[in-house]
Amino acid sequence: MEGSVGRILQERLAQLRELQQGLTSRPYSAILRLQLAKAYRELGYPDLAAGDAYKALLLLDELTEGAEYHDEALSAAQSDIDSGQSTHLLEKINHHLSRSTSTEQANHRISSGRENIAREGNDAIGQARIAWSKTAHALLIACLIDCGCLRSALDYNNRALKSFPAAAIFASYHSTLNKRLRLHFDSEGDSFDFVHIDEYPDKGLVRRELYPWNDHEPDRFSSEIIEGINDDMAVVASKLEVKVVELPVLSAFTRENPSSAEHIQYVKQLGVFAKEDVAPGEIILQEKSLLTAVSRLHESYCDACSTTLPSSRNLQPGSQQHTDTLACEDCEEVYYCSEECLDLAQTHYHSVLCGISLGQSSTPKESSDILYRLLLIRALALAEVQGMHPLDLKELRYIWGDYHGLDLKEAFKVDSQGLLQDPFGSVAQTLPFSFQHNILMPLNILEKMDVNIFENSLHYDTWVFNTLYSKFRGTASGRHGPDGRPELGAVHPLWSIANHSCDPNVTWEWEGNMEFRTREHLVDWAGRNPDRRPGLRKGDEVLSHYCDVRLPVKERREWAIGALGGECMCSRCLWEDAQEHNQ
Ligand SMILES: C[S@@+](CC[C@H](N)C(=O)[O-])C[C@H]1O[C@@H](n2cnc3c(N)ncnc32)[C@H](O)[C@@H]1O
């Protein structure tokens, strides 16, 4: 069975790659998008499938007279119909939908018979549009349910019920959604009947994965790549270098599986090391990044480096005041701390974002998601202005997205019929996902940036957005505003290579630049080797801190668990934990 699962996986991946390659020559084909959605869903990626089902719907909207890509969408639809394949392909997709939906829905075929699409004239396009739209809605709704985006699923299902009142599948989805929502609110002790629709759950977790087709990820352990990282490191930290290091796999550590040496597994990662001795109190790294996000009024922080701006009241656009604060002359909405930041912004990202509203305001519950989303927008703008693929940006290229390290040949599961046992093919899900943040908003902003989202699918696909989010979630630093909400975020790629210890040898400070300084005094705890002194010796690893190291062990571990991927096992945590449990 295992061998045949491996074969099924390989076959499905090969088919997916073929369809992805077809995007270059058929970017406006709605049928191709639906085939892609089916292929992703059969591989356990309902999130990626939702992205293509949504693009199919956008393409069908383009068939409307006067739409921006009307001619292209019309000619793609006509050539799909002329190929004589579209009826058969649509049937296959509908068959997949019927087979993969729950038993309760399985009886409700999306259509009762062959959707015979006439092969000539406007009537053919009109008929195809209806049939394809029905399937695109059904796929999108099924995938949104799979991903826990119930509010968005309900929204699309209500639209589908109006447009296709005779299609039983939407009535079936309606009842599934009602049941799921009722169960959700019952488990929270709320009554579903009194909850406002805005409160409906609309996000879930998806696979956090180095996608098998992602060929932008460099081999971070090759000497060539490490040399390249060290060339960049030399510019911001002349006494430091990056090397390969073995770190314990923390997700495997639990109290039931305690930390005795034979239970610990190690993985290769990168870390930062001293190239020479460094005295205590010395600044050893100063890194500036343009990959920053501000979710507060723009006059508070420099849009480029995120440093706090002096009060900019009465600031004249373009004018340079005694404070050196400058505003963008065109949109008059973003401010910079210096001429250097203004120039960097204009040449690296702002020209495509100038005047575009990024939707910074948020409810307290959403504020960290909004910061990640703003980082995504900044990455897309940096890529667009520099004509690069977002995953090749220097700010992101070498960052490891903390992907699951599972071997898909073993983790991916299907039953004897080739059907997935759960929507994710039984592969673990740890990446937060929502229709809004991972599909709708990025595409919407790209359109405002005048990017053709159909022709540039290979740069701006849902899997690319997911990979970017994976990279941010492991490395972005955030800062809270006066009301306690996160309001600043940034990725400093070299600083973020330093690993964590609750007995760190450096402190860090982020005000525009990110800085590492060697500690003048080490943290006070009784179990440390008494010979250890502040400062760094040549060859020492630079140990940063991902939590407040003044806290007791339990609180420290809780704080750092997200950034570390598991409970901290540094020597201080192990020693203090043992002390507490021996008392
Ligand atoms: C910001 S990255 C640090 C750089 C990373 N080592 C690399 O190779 O790019 C954070 C990740 O490093 C690993 N890490 C950092 N400190 C660690 C520690 N003390 N023990 C185990 N893993 C650690 C965890 O996998 C964590 O998710």
The ligand as a Tripos MOL2 file, in Angstrom:
@<TRIPOS>MOLECULE
LIG
   27    29     1     0     0
SMALL
NO_CHARGES

@<TRIPOS>ATOM
      1 C1         14.9390   32.8900   13.7870 C.3       1 LIG1
      2 S1         15.3540   31.2750   13.3550 S.3       1 LIG1
      3 C2         17.0350   31.1840   13.8330 C.3       1 LIG1
      4 C3         17.8880   30.8300   12.6670 C.3       1 LIG1
      5 C4         17.7910   29.3980   12.2430 C.3       1 LIG1
      6 N1         18.5860   28.5600   13.0970 N.3       1 LIG1
      7 C5         18.2180   29.2130   10.7910 C.2       1 LIG1
      8 O1         18.8310   28.1980   10.4610 O.co2     1 LIG1
      9 O2         17.8920   30.0750    9.9680 O.co2     1 LIG1
     10 C6         14.4990   30.4460   14.6130 C.3       1 LIG1
     11 C7         14.5340   28.9370   14.4840 C.3       1 LIG1
     12 O3         15.8150   28.4510   14.8910 O.3       1 LIG1
     13 C8         15.6850   27.3050   15.7110 C.3       1 LIG1
     14 N2         16.2460   27.6230   17.0480 N.ar      1 LIG1
     15 C9         16.6590   28.8260   17.4820 C.ar      1 LIG1
     16 N3         17.1460   28.7210   18.7360 N.ar      1 LIG1
     17 C10        17.0280   27.4320   19.0970 C.ar      1 LIG1
     18 C11        17.3460   26.6910   20.2740 C.ar      1 LIG1
     19 N4         17.8780   27.2830   21.3450 N.pl3     1 LIG1
     20 N5         17.0890   25.3710   20.2900 N.ar      1 LIG1
     21 C12        16.5450   24.7600   19.2220 C.ar      1 LIG1
     22 N6         16.2120   25.3910   18.0840 N.ar      1 LIG1
     23 C13        16.4540   26.7230   18.0200 C.ar      1 LIG1
     24 C14        14.2200   26.9630   15.7750 C.3       1 LIG1
     25 O4         13.9550   26.0020   14.7740 O.3       1 LIG1
     26 C15        13.5410   28.2560   15.4200 C.3       1 LIG1
     27 O5         12.3090   28.0330   14.7850 O.3       1 LIG1
@<TRIPOS>BOND
     1     1     2 1
     2     2     3 1
     3     2    10 1
     4     3     4 1
     5     4     5 1
     6     5     6 1
     7     5     7 1
     8     7     8 2
     9     7     9 1
    10    10    11 1
    11    11    12 1
    12    11    26 1
    13    12    13 1
    14    13    14 1
    15    13    24 1
    16    14    15 ar
    17    14    23 ar
    18    15    16 ar
    19    16    17 ar
    20    17    18 ar
    21    17    23 ar
    22    18    19 1
    23    18    20 ar
    24    20    21 ar
    25    21    22 ar
    26    22    23 ar
    27    24    25 1
    28    24    26 1
    29    26    27 1
@<TRIPOS>SUBSTRUCTURE
     1 LIG1         1 GROUP 0 **** ****
